[in-house]
């Protein structure tokens, strides 16, 4: 089978797909990838041929401010609406024309498409290809029981909350995502494809795919009235790691407890948001604090925080470290949240931008962590939350319950079977 993967050139979108691609490659399929040139090195290491973007703009975590200087000044709904139009909707036609062209050289049987590319309808309807959607964020398909996106709501518990969420849903559809939806409709109309009236932009990857690989577990989603049979929860999909890769024991002696802190790979320029208050809260304690900076300001932080209980790194092997972590403090990146819960690690979550508040609402609803519900928690707030989790074993117990749900299957194998199934069931 010829399988084409397609993703944004952003690590958080690309990395979770690599384990699935390698699983399919090892099963004997011809796997190739359409993405930005920045990922050529990683694909070369995997032995997967690259079809680089030609017409499409290469959006990366490190070039968004350069491409769109005005983005840095936007907050909340305005920032979400801007990203929806500029980063996600604007490239749709370019993505499609690139893929239509490369189909002549590599007539693929199945497209495994990052859901944020929104090319599913065009590829399925105009090229007649089987399409598997790949969702690296929480399930974004609308449902009467699920709160609207972008507000960090949990399911409504009373008529007042239902009314509030109904208004927020209208705001999301008619204001926040209006420009992105108009761009999506306009580009599809050019190809003679009409999006159903009343349809939501974020539902399109679910509607127009033959199957959907949903990262995460069902226990980390909200209750739904309508379960889509196309959606397959496969667990915590990790970046591919070659078999036999050595994982060193890196827990220093002398510490009974470990807290890991990260501010993610995108919203980490201002470390006063989460990293600094976390360090202020936990320095000079008997708890080992391990910080991942994603390569930003590591040397400066080490100089500022020389305390013996603090370890500051550019990057951390989370898969190894979570085996002995007691609390994970994060802004709510979905990949890190899933990995922590798959290892039974409870969380302190604090983030709003880029959909982090929706991830964190799910952590809170699942009972697996404390949600501080702000982009800028205080040191006192972080310290109180960490100590509460350390002092009350029910947090660890709930995280371990969720780990059993995550651990019920091999995620890469489960996802590969979804891809293979779209042809075997045709």
Secondary structure, 3 states (H helix, E strand, C coil): CEEEEECCCCHHHHHHHHHHHHHHHHCCCEEEEEECHHHHHHHHHHCCEEEECCCCCCCCCCCHHHHCHHHHHCCHHHHHHHHHHHHHHCCHHHHHHHHHHHCCCCCCCEEEEEHHHCCHHHHHHHCCCEEEEEECCCCCCCCCCCCCCCCCCCCCCCHHHHHHHHHHHHHHHHHHCHHHHHHHHHHHHHCCCCCCCCCCHHHHHHHCCCEEEEEECHHHCCCCCCCCCCEEEEECCCCCCCCCCCCCCCCCCCCCEEEEEECCCCCCCCCCCCHHHHHHHHCCCCEEEEEECCCCCHHHHHHHCCCCCEEEECCCCHHHHHHHCCEEEECCCHHHHHHHHHCCCEEEECCCHHHHHHHHHHHHHHCCEEECCCCCCCHHHHHHHHHHHHHCHHHHHHHHHHHHHHCCCCHHHHHHHHHHHHHHCC
